[in-house]
Amino acid sequence: MKIKLGTGIRIVGLVAALLPDVALALDLMRGQRVYNTHCAVCHGMNGIPVIQQAPSFASKERLMQPDMVLLQSVKMGKSIMPPFMGILNNDEILDALNYARTLR
């Protein structure tokens, strides 16, 4: 199958059309806001954990896992992390994960 990308077609739209069940998180500003509000208290503002058991996002610890695996971990909680199901929606979580990937 050949797909020609014109100026009117954005890659994001193409991916969304081809993978309708995959949530696309593209809002890094919202991701930063969600991260600062809900994640930084343990993972640190710059991704260096404040508590010992939290992964270091500055070192990309655990962030190489697929989005859907991380989404489920955040929704259900894991180890000392509380569940965020009902607190954050999928797009907010995915935006926060994408923002966390930008931390150094």
Secondary structure, DSSP 8 states (H G I E B T S, - for coil): ------TT--HHHHHHHH-TTS-----HHHHHHHIIIIIHHHH-TTSS-SSTTS--TTTTTTTTS-HHHHHHHHHH-BTTB---BTTB-HHHHHHHHHHHTT--
